[in-house]
Amino acid sequence: MSTTGATADPLAALGALPGVADSVESVRKAVDRVYGHRIMRRRSNEITSEAALRGARGSAALSGADWALEEVRRRTDFGGDAEARVMGAALRLTAEAGQLLTIWRQSPLRVLARLHLVAAAGKEDWVGRPRREGEAVDEPLIELPLPSAAEVSGRLDGLAELIVAGSSAPALVTAAVVHGELLALRPFASHNGLVARAAQRIVLVGSGLDPKAVCPAEVGHAEQGREAYAAALAGYVSGTPEGMAAWIAHCGRAVELGARESTAVCEALQRGAA
C-alpha cells in the first residue's frame, strides 16, 4: 500500500470506500453478540482460550497444516514433520500476540521482528529481520509477484508510520491493511502468512474491537477457503478501490465467522456440552 501523495490519514480514506461502512457495521454487530452472551460474563477466560486454539488452527490451515481441532488438542509435540512445525508456529504466535499489544503502537516493526522470531524458532541470521535482496522466500501458498527487498523496506517503514501516527479509520480497516500489506510484501524468508494473521489479531484486540480476543478472524479466513483468501488478496495487491474494498470485506467476514464460532462455544458451554 503506497502512501505517496496520500491524504494525512489514508486509512480513513479506505474506510470511505463503497461497502466498507457496511462491513464495519456488520462486524460490530457480530462482535457485540458474542460479548453480550451471558456465558461471557462468567466464563470469558475459557472463551478466550478456546478462541486462541481455534484461531491458531485456522491460521495453520491457511499455511498448509489443515488439522482437525481435536488433533491440535491431542498433540504435545510440534517439532516433527513440516505440518507439525507449522502448527507449532501458529500456536506460539497466538500465545505471543497477547504479550505485544502495548508495544505495537510505539514500535510495530519491533513487534513484527519478534513475531517472526517466535514463528521461525531458529538461530539463523535471517530469523527476525526483513529479507535481503536475493534471499528466497518460503511461502508456497501465496503466488503473487514478490516485491524487491528495497520495496519491502520502504513499504514497511510506511506501514509503521501509519500505525504510530494513528488513524480515525475503523479497526477493521487498519487490521485488513496490516494483514494485506504483510502478505503482499512477504518481508521475511518464511512464515509470512502466520505473522500477517498474528499482526491482524494484535490490531483487532489492541484497538478495542475485540479486547478479550474472542473473535478469531483466522477461523473465518480458513472457513472461507484458500482460493477465496488468495482472490481477495489479489484485489488488495491490485490497489484499485474495488480490490481494496473487497479485501476489507473479506477480512470483515472472517471476523464475523470467528465471532460466530465463539458464539457457538458459548452456547455449548451453556448447555453443558463443552
ABEGO torsion letter per residue (X at the ends): XBABGBBABAAAAAAABBGAAAAAAAAAAAAAAAAABAAAAAAAAAAAAAAAAAAAAAAAAAAGBBBBAAAAAABABAABBAAAAAAAAAAAAAAAAAAAAAAAAABAAAAAAAAAAAAAGBABAABGBBBBBGBBBBBAABABBBBBAAAAAAAAAAAAAAAAAEBABBAAAAAAAAAAAAAAAGABABGAAAAAAAAAAAAAAAAGABAAGABBAAAAAAAAEAAAAAAAAAAAAAGBAAAAAAAAAAAAAAAAAAAAAAAAAAAAAAAGAX
